[in-house]
Amino acid sequence: MSAKRDYYEVLGVSKSDSADTIKSQYRKLALKFHPDRNKSPEAAEHFKEISEAYAVLSDPEKRKVYDQYGHAGLEGRYSTEDIFQGARGNFDDIFSNFGFGGFDSIFESLFGRSGGFGGYSRRRGEDLLYEADLTLEDVFRGKRLDIELKKNVDCNTCKGTGCAPGTKKETCSACRGQGQIRITRNMGFSTFMTVQPCSKCRGQGQIITKPCSECRGTGKVKGTKHLSFEVPAGIDNGDYVISGEGESVQDGSSGDLIVRVRVKPHPFFKRDGADIFYDAKITIADACLGANIEVPTLEKPEKIKVEEGTQPNAIIKLKGKGLPHAGSRGRGDQYVRLVVEIPTKLDKHQKELLQKLRDSFK
């Protein structure tokens, strides 16, 4: 495993540079290597490296330890979570104006988990359910659904901040905007440091001192959102997820919208995956003598040939006349079952003809 590079070298700054200079340099590098902007394979690792360096050098206490003891001084004293939690306010300040989210989204993109620790994990809105009834024709062609979804939306009065108009969130005085409190204990010749979420701001680093009267500080009110989405061709019964379109919560992530698809029974087609089945009724004469008949498909009527001597329940396959394969190219097939109808009532002439036919087989 390769040794870590010097944090000052990583950011391209010197030990004598001010906190503002380091912050400015990190902002430039972060915008250059952020995975949402830079799709090169190395970008994610560069972004992680510069973010770790900035998390340490932006924290006066950790920077002092690093200047004195280097990487060895941090190892064993701080976990990765401790290092990044200490820079929560700095990350929020830098990224919130660039559409990348704040500390929680940065930490999750780097390490694949939320930035909330010790009982104050990042809140998540509830999932919402929408039930969609589709016809088989909808499944064949695909369909755009336009719905009005009842959910929490941003408060118009405070624009989703939760603060009374003309005010803004204030930095928590207890944790100084870090969202956490450090507790140091001296035990003999050793010093132990533990980090726990700030109980005053519940790990957010900021406090609403004057809540919005409309939403009571939540930043959300009940409303409706117009949502338009495409149901792909070939879809089957089941639950499908539209990420982030569920309930939203302040300072948290939105839940998901669960679209529960139900394909209604068709009057005469049956379905099995991408294949469809149809029963075509033919007469005894058609089965014996052969015939050309017309059967419906999902597109237009199709002519098929019934061979002489066709047996009851014989199957004719119409290749490529079924449903589209969901998520891939091509279509299934349509299977036509030939159902020979036996008449239940015959007139005198018909009976005589059938009697002659039966005698001819002897």
Salt bridges, closest charged atoms under 4 A:
GLU9 OE2 - ARG5 NH1 3.49
ASP36 OD2 - HIS34 ND1 3.93
GLU49 OE1 - ARG5 NH2 3.13
GLU52 OE2 - LYS4 NZ 2.67
ASP59 OD2 - LYS62 NZ 3.25
ASP59 OD2 - ARG182 NH2 2.48
GLU81 OE2 - ARG113 NH2 3.32
ASP93 OD2 - LYS23 NZ 2.26
ASP104 OD2 - ARG88 NH1 3.87
ASP104 OD2 - ARG122 NE 3.72
ASP127 OD1 - ARG124 NH1 3.14
ASP133 OD1 - ARG262 NH1 3.86
GLU137 OE2 - HIS266 NE2 2.85
ASP138 OD2 - LYS143 NZ 3.75
ASP146 OD1 - HIS226 NE2 3.39
GLU148 OE2 - HIS226 ND1 2.73
ASP154 OD1 - LYS220 NZ 2.44
GLU230 OE1 - ARG144 NH2 3.19
ASP236 OD1 - ARG271 NH1 3.51
ASP239 OD1 - ARG260 NE 2.82
GLU245 OE1 - LYS151 NZ 3.96
GLU245 OE1 - LYS225 NZ 2.92
GLU247 OE2 - LYS222 NZ 3.57
ASP251 OD1 - LYS169 NZ 3.03
ASP256 OD2 - ARG124 NH2 3.02
ASP279 OD2 - ARG337 NH2 2.77
GLU299 OE1 - LYS321 NZ 3.83
GLU299 OE1 - ARG331 NH1 3.08
GLU302 OE1 - LYS321 NZ 3.93
GLU341 OE2 - LYS281 NZ 4.00
ASP359 OD1 - LYS362 NZ 3.62
